[in-house]
Amino acid sequence: MAAVVWTGHLAFGMVSIPVSLYAAARTETTRFTRLQRRKHSGNDETHSSATQVNGDLFAIAGRERGDLDPELKEGSAAVGSAPVEYYRVRQVLQSDSNGEEVAPHELVKGYEYGPGQYVVINPAEYEKAAVRTSDTIELFHFVKSHEVDPIYFERSYYAAPDAGGERAYALLLQAMRNQGSWGVARIGMHKREHILILRTVDKGIIAHTMFYAKEVRKVPEFRMDLSLIREQELTVAEAMIKGYFGGFEPEKFYDIYQQRLQELIQAGLRNAPQPAMNESRREKAIVPDLMDELKRSLSQIQKKAAAKEITTPGKSKSVRKKFKLTS
């Protein structure tokens, strides 16, 4: 199961149910690192290994041969001879006044209420405004499930019972199902107070953090003139819907953009030079299969024993019997 996001109690009147929240879904994107691309002019041995940053080995970072450099392919004699180096870059905060780098301790938060005019908030006061993470989900209201517009759903979490809370959890779940209701609760998490919609599903309860009403963008009211519809057109439209109708199978849908990016990355990895084994990589190296190692060792011993069989046949037979290994 996914990592626990929050652990505490779900308070339902005088009933306190130990629960944990697990992230139910999140957007997956392919993350890239910005690199400086520079032609190498120094010793070939310099930076010959892949760059290691924060314990992660970047196979694409490091050096690339000139024959992979598009700038060197157009009729240049340097094709295949001029390597290219890649280096990670960092963002630097600069002052608008003089262009100098800004140190972290000089930063404060400000709200721009007019062009070039700011209300500055002291960091200590800013931290005081943050809502502390609470240890309780306070369930204080119930509504009919059909009254909740999904537009208010922000993030989703599985609300799973912890040890000792299974019976009370099952009781709340079944009672909500029987009433056709969803719960409304509050929780302090991630420096904010969140309103939760507790929605019942087949196997438990899912908690959705809710957008506040002022966060939902308003659009002009839809105005439709149903008198414009022709009966024959409606019949055809309904037939088309029936032709496309089927069950909801989300596993059939995928992000084609992310798939194409992964294909590009895999193609690049096939052409990338293999990094040299270093100490941190050795620690993560796959341990060889023990049975395979034993069989190869036994094979070597048997070959040595066979070589001695002409001069000492008795000993060679005893060696083979001693190290006989069945698969």
C-alpha positions, -999 to 999 in steps of 0.1 A, spaced: 0 0 0 11 36 -5 29 56 22 8 69 51 0 106 47 -16 111 81 -24 90 112 -48 98 139 -84 93 149 -118 98 132 -141 113 158 -178 104 153 -196 118 184 -181 100 214 -167 73 191 -130 76 182 -117 54 154 -80 50 148 -74 56 111 -47 64 86 -49 83 53 -32 70 23 -28 89 -10 -54 74 -34 -42 91 -66 -16 116 -78 -5 130 -111 25 112 -126 49 132 -148 83 125 -163 107 148 -145 138 162 -164 169 179 -151 182 210 -168 218 206 -179 244 228 -194 256 215 -228 292 223 -235 319 211 -259 348 195 -240 383 209 -246 403 193 -218 418 159 -210 397 130 -222 400 114 -188 383 143 -171 346 137 -162 348 103 -178 322 89 -155 285 97 -152 276 125 -128 262 114 -95 239 138 -77 222 133 -43 229 96 -45 211 91 -78 231 82 -109 221 101 -140 230 79 -170 224 108 -194 246 133 -174 284 131 -180 298 130 -216 285 123 -250 306 115 -280 308 140 -309 291 117 -333 259 121 -313 262 159 -314 238 173 -341 260 204 -344 289 182 -355 271 162 -381 270 187 -409 302 180 -429 326 187 -400 359 170 -398 355 170 -360 327 143 -362 334 116 -337 363 135 -322 348 163 -301 331 151 -270 303 170 -253 299 175 -215 268 180 -195 266 197 -161 237 203 -138 227 239 -133 212 257 -103 189 286 -101 201 317 -84 179 344 -68 190 378 -78 180 412 -66 161 435 -90 180 465 -77 216 454 -84 216 419 -98 234 405 -68 227 370 -55 202 370 -26 210 349 5 183 327 21 182 347 53 174 379 34 142 365 20 108 376 34 72 371 21 54 400 7 19 406 -8 17 430 -37 -14 451 -33 -3 476 -59 24 481 -85 57 480 -66 38 482 -33 40 453 -8 28 443 26 57 424 41 50 395 65 76 386 91 86 349 87 78 342 124 43 357 120 38 338 88 45 305 106 21 315 134 -7 317 109 -2 281 98 -27 256 111 -11 228 131 -15 192 119 -43 178 140 -45 143 154 -83 140 148 -106 141 119 -137 158 133 -168 144 116 -195 170 123 -221 169 95 -238 145 71 -254 151 37 -271 131 10 -245 118 -15 -264 132 -45 -261 167 -31 -223 168 -34 -210 182 -67 -178 164 -77 -163 198 -88 -155 203 -51 -133 173 -48 -96 183 -46 -74 153 -35 -84 118 -26 -72 96 3 -81 61 14 -92 63 50 -83 29 64 -89 17 100 -59 10 122 -56 -19 146 -84 -18 172 -107 4 151 -121 -22 126 -154 -28 143 -163 9 149 -151 17 113 -174 -10 99 -203 3 119 -199 38 106 -194 26 71 -226 5 71 -247 32 88 -236 58 62 -245 33 34 -279 26 49 -287 63 51 -272 71 16 -252 98 32 -216 111 31 -198 127 59 -183 162 62 -153 166 85 -124 189 92 -87 182 97 -55 203 101 -30 191 76 -2 206 55 -5 239 74 -41 244 64 -75 234 78 -91 212 52 -127 202 49 -131 165 40 -159 148 22 -160 112 35 -175 91 7 -185 54 11 -173 29 -15 -176 -9 -16 -146 -17 6 -144 14 28 -143 51 31 -125 76 8 -117 111 21 -116 139 -4 -102 173 6 -127 199 -6 -122 231 -26 -138 260 -7 -167 276 -24 -147 308 -33 -120 286 -49 -144 271 -74 -145 294 -105 -179 307 -114 -190 306 -150 -220 323 -166 -251 304 -162 -257 279 -191 -287 289 -212 -302 263 -234 -332 264 -257 -344 229 -259 -370 239 -284 -342 239 -310 -339 201 -309 -356 181 -336 -370 147 -327 -352 128 -355 -319 144 -345 -325 134 -309 -333 98 -319 -300 95 -339 -280 111 -311 -294 86 -285 -286 58 -309 -250 70 -312 -247 71 -274 -260 35 -271 -234 24 -298 -206 38 -277 -220 27 -244 -200 4 -221 -185 0 -186 -161 24 -170 -126 8 -173 -100 35 -163 -71 10 -168 -77 13 -206 -68 50 -206 -32 63 -205 -12 95 -210 2 92 -245 25 122 -240 42 105 -209 44 72 -229 62 90 -257 86 107 -233 95 73 -217 101 58 -252 125 87 -259 143 81 -226 146 44 -231 160 50 -266 186 74 -251 196 49 -224 203 22 -250 228 46 -266 242 60 -234 276 48 -221 274 25 -191 287 42 -159 316 28 -140 308 9 -109 314 29 -78 310 22 -41 274 35 -38 264 14 -68 281 -17 -54 260 -15 -23 229 -16 -45 242 -43 -68 220 -74 -72 232 -103 -51 241 -133 -74 219 -163 -72 233 -186 -45 223 -218 -62 239 -207 -95 271 -198 -77 272 -231 -60 266 -250 -92 294 -232 -110 318 -238 -81 309 -275 -81 315 -276 -118 350 -262 -114 358 -287 -86 345 -316 -107 367 -305 -137 398 -304 -114 389 -338 -100 385 -352 -135 420 -339 -144 434 -358 -115 415 -390 -122 443 -405 -143 468 -403 -115 445 -406 -85 413 -422 -96 402 -431 -62 404 -395 -48 386 -380 -78 356 -402 -73 354 -393 -36 355 -356 -45 326 -359 -69 305 -377 -43 313 -352 -16 303 -322 -36 274 -337 -55 245 -311 -56 210 -316 -70 190 -288 -84 
